[in-house]
Amino acid sequence: MSLTLRILASGTGWSVADAVCTAGPHDRPFEERHETVSIAAVTAGTFQYRTDAGRAVLAPGGILLGNAGASFECGHEHGVGDRCLAFSFTPALVESVVAEVPGARQNTFAVPHLPPLFPLTPLITAAEAARDMGDAPKLEELALRLVGTVAATLADTPRPARTPSRRDESRISDALRRIEAHAEEPLVLADLAREASMSPYHFLRTFRQVAGITPHQYVLRTRLTRAAVSLRTSREPVSAIAYAAGFGDLSTFNRRFRRVMGCAPGIYRAGTGGPWR
């Protein structure tokens, strides 16, 4: 099978699995069904996701959304493999959480995904670190917070005005994988656009339509996520982690880390600060 699921933790009304897919362009997608409410955080690779709510390209930092009983397809037309933290919830649990979120009204998803938004980064990073450290109690807490965060984000997120073409999706998927593989290197907009055979302006506009954020934001999110996971799972010096992630100086890293993650790197490493400690 091209998909391997490893259950990491579970409880009443929820479970989370490490989902690793090795499918590629030569593997044809087939229709599947969400047995439960599905919220999956993408941590590696890209893939195409199609469901009744629409279609989207999923990349690291993005959130797949699936309603219980809904049919869907996942395809890998533009590259091989992906990895997700796949959370499953009963509709009753989701309903109970949404009822507590100010401004949230819908218990079902009207869109197929959320892009790699910065407000989601601390939560996804904490879940990645908990996965890598085998911290099941932390995953239980994060599972409930994930439902609430998704509901609150959807309440404030307008639907996209235009659906990108398949050609656009293909070219931007290549760019996303390029950034994922070389995020620590200097990545210039003009170079990324040239590799995609697009003008810089058209590339910037199309990237934002497909990925949900700009190329610069995606590079920064990728670097910060890798640095945050390393802080929690290794004992490397903060400066070494910052430089390895692609930050040219420590002060810039500290400032941007604090802005996105909610606390300084040292406090985050100690597990005593930030909204998702």
C-alpha positions in Angstrom: 0.0 0.0 0.0 1.2 3.6 -0.7 -0.3 4.9 2.6 0.9 3.9 6.0 -0.9 4.9 9.2 0.6 4.7 12.6 -1.7 5.6 15.5 0.0 8.0 17.9 -2.7 8.6 20.4 -6.5 8.2 20.8 -9.3 9.0 23.2 -13.0 9.4 23.5 -14.1 10.9 20.2 -10.7 11.5 18.7 -7.5 9.9 17.4 -4.3 11.0 15.7 -2.1 9.1 13.3 1.2 9.7 11.6 0.2 9.2 7.9 3.0 8.6 5.4 2.1 8.3 1.7 4.6 7.2 -1.0 2.3 7.6 -4.0 3.6 9.5 -7.1 2.6 10.7 -10.5 2.2 7.2 -11.9 -0.3 6.2 -9.1 -3.9 6.9 -10.1 -6.0 8.5 -7.3 -9.1 6.6 -6.3 -12.2 7.7 -4.4 -12.2 7.3 -0.7 -14.5 8.4 2.1 -13.9 10.2 5.4 -15.4 8.0 8.1 -15.0 10.7 10.7 -14.4 14.5 10.7 -10.8 14.8 9.4 -8.3 17.5 10.1 -4.8 16.7 8.8 -1.8 18.9 9.2 0.7 18.5 6.3 4.3 18.2 7.5 6.1 17.1 4.3 5.5 16.9 0.6 2.6 18.2 -1.5 -0.5 16.6 -3.0 -3.8 17.5 -4.6 -7.0 17.1 -2.6 -10.5 17.0 -4.1 -13.7 16.8 -2.2 -17.3 18.1 -2.5 -16.2 21.3 -0.9 -13.7 22.0 -3.6 -10.1 21.2 -4.5 -6.7 22.4 -3.3 -3.0 21.9 -3.3 -1.8 20.9 0.1 1.7 21.7 1.3 3.6 21.7 4.6 1.8 24.0 7.1 -1.5 23.5 5.3 -4.6 21.9 6.9 -6.7 19.3 5.1 -10.4 19.4 6.0 -12.9 16.6 5.5 -16.5 16.2 6.6 -17.7 12.8 8.0 -19.2 10.7 5.2 -17.8 12.9 2.4 -16.0 11.4 -0.6 -12.6 12.6 -1.5 -9.5 11.9 -3.7 -5.8 12.6 -3.1 -3.4 12.7 -6.0 0.3 13.2 -6.5 0.4 14.5 -10.1 3.4 16.8 -9.3 5.6 14.9 -7.0 6.2 11.8 -4.8 4.9 11.3 -1.3 3.7 13.4 1.7 3.4 13.1 5.4 0.6 14.3 7.6 -0.6 14.4 11.2 -4.1 13.0 10.6 -6.6 13.9 13.4 -10.0 12.2 13.4 -13.0 13.4 15.4 -16.6 12.3 15.9 -19.1 14.9 14.7 -20.4 15.2 18.3 -17.0 16.2 19.6 -16.5 18.8 16.9 -20.0 20.2 17.6 -19.2 20.5 21.3 -16.0 22.5 20.6 -17.4 24.7 17.9 -20.2 25.7 20.3 -17.5 27.2 22.5 -15.7 29.2 19.8 -16.9 32.9 19.5 -18.1 33.7 16.0 -18.1 30.0 14.8 -21.4 28.8 13.4 -20.7 25.8 11.1 -20.0 22.3 12.3 -19.2 21.2 8.7 -16.4 22.5 6.4 -17.4 24.6 3.4 -13.8 24.7 2.1 -11.4 21.8 1.5 -8.4 23.2 3.4 -6.7 26.0 5.2 -3.4 27.4 3.8 -0.1 27.6 5.8 -1.2 30.6 7.8 1.1 32.0 10.5 -1.5 31.8 13.3 -1.6 28.0 12.7 2.2 27.6 12.8 2.7 27.3 16.6 0.0 24.7 16.9 1.3 22.6 14.0 4.9 22.9 15.2 3.9 21.7 18.7 2.1 18.7 17.2 5.2 17.8 15.0 7.4 18.0 18.1 5.0 15.9 20.1 4.9 13.3 17.3 8.7 13.1 17.1 9.0 12.8 20.9 6.2 10.3 21.4 4.3 12.7 23.7 0.7 11.2 23.6 -0.7 13.4 26.4 0.4 16.5 24.6 -1.3 15.3 21.4 -4.6 14.8 23.2 -4.4 18.5 24.3 -3.4 19.6 20.8 -6.2 17.6 19.2 -8.9 19.7 21.0 -7.1 22.9 20.4 -6.8 22.1 16.7 -10.6 21.9 16.4 -11.1 25.2 18.1 -8.3 26.9 16.1 -9.7 25.6 12.8 -13.2 26.7 13.7 -12.0 30.2 14.7 -9.9 30.6 11.6 -12.7 29.5 9.3 -15.0 32.0 10.9 -12.6 34.8 9.8 -11.5 33.4 6.4 -13.2 34.5 3.2 -13.6 32.0 0.4 -11.1 32.4 -2.5 -12.3 34.5 -5.4 -10.8 32.3 -8.1 -9.9 28.6 -8.5 -6.3 28.3 -9.9 -5.9 26.3 -13.1 -4.3 22.8 -13.1 -1.3 24.2 -14.9 -0.9 26.9 -12.2 -1.2 24.2 -9.5 1.5 22.1 -11.1 4.0 25.0 -11.4 3.4 26.2 -7.9 3.5 22.6 -6.5 7.0 22.4 -8.0 7.9 25.7 -6.3 6.6 24.5 -3.0 8.7 21.4 -3.1 11.7 23.4 -4.2 11.3 25.6 -1.1 10.7 22.7 1.2 13.9 21.0 0.0 16.1 24.1 0.1 14.5 26.5 2.6 17.8 27.1 4.3 19.3 28.5 1.1 18.8 32.1 -0.3 15.6 31.9 -2.3 15.0 34.8 -4.6 11.5 35.5 -6.0 12.9 36.2 -9.5 14.8 32.8 -9.5 11.7 30.9 -8.3 9.6 32.6 -11.0 12.1 31.8 -13.7 12.2 28.1 -12.7 8.4 28.2 -13.0 8.6 29.9 -16.4 6.5 32.8 -15.1 7.1 36.5 -14.7 7.8 37.5 -11.1 4.5 39.3 -10.7 2.5 36.5 -12.2 4.4 34.0 -10.1 3.7 36.0 -6.9 0.0 36.4 -7.6 -0.4 32.7 -8.6 1.6 31.4 -5.7 -0.6 33.3 -3.3 -3.8 32.0 -5.0 -2.5 28.3 -4.8 -0.6 28.3 -1.5 -2.7 30.9 0.4 0.4 33.0 1.4 3.3 34.6 -0.5 6.6 32.9 -1.3 8.5 34.9 1.3 5.9 34.0 4.0 6.1 30.4 3.0 9.9 30.4 3.2 9.8 32.1 6.6 7.1 29.7 7.9 9.2 26.7 6.8 12.4 28.0 8.4 10.6 28.8 11.7 8.8 25.5 11.9 12.1 23.5 11.4 13.8 25.7 14.0 11.0 25.2 16.5 10.9 21.5 16.1 14.7 21.3 16.5 14.5 23.4 19.7 12.1 20.9 21.2 13.8 17.7 19.9 17.5 18.5 20.1 20.1 20.1 22.3 21.9 22.1 19.6 22.7 25.7 20.5 20.0 28.2 19.5 22.5 30.0 17.2 23.3 26.7 15.4 19.6 25.9 14.9 19.0 29.4 13.6 21.8 29.3 11.0 20.9 25.8 9.9 17.3 26.8 9.3 18.5 29.6 7.0 18.5 32.7 9.2 21.5 34.9 8.5 21.8 36.4 12.0 20.6 35.5 15.5 18.8 38.8 16.2 16.6 38.4 13.2 15.8 34.8 14.1 14.9 35.8 17.7 12.7 38.7 16.6 10.8 36.7 14.0 10.5 33.6 16.2 9.1 35.6 19.1 6.6 37.4 16.7 5.2 34.1 15.3 5.6 31.6 18.1 4.7 34.0 21.0 7.9 33.7 23.0 11.7 33.7 22.8 13.5 30.6 21.4 15.0 29.7 24.8 11.6 29.9 26.6 10.0 27.9 23.8 12.7 25.2 24.2 12.1 25.1 28.0 8.4 24.5 27.3 7.3 27.4 29.5 6.1 30.0 27.0 4.0 30.5 23.9 0.3 29.8 23.3 0.9 26.1 22.5 3.3 25.2 25.2 
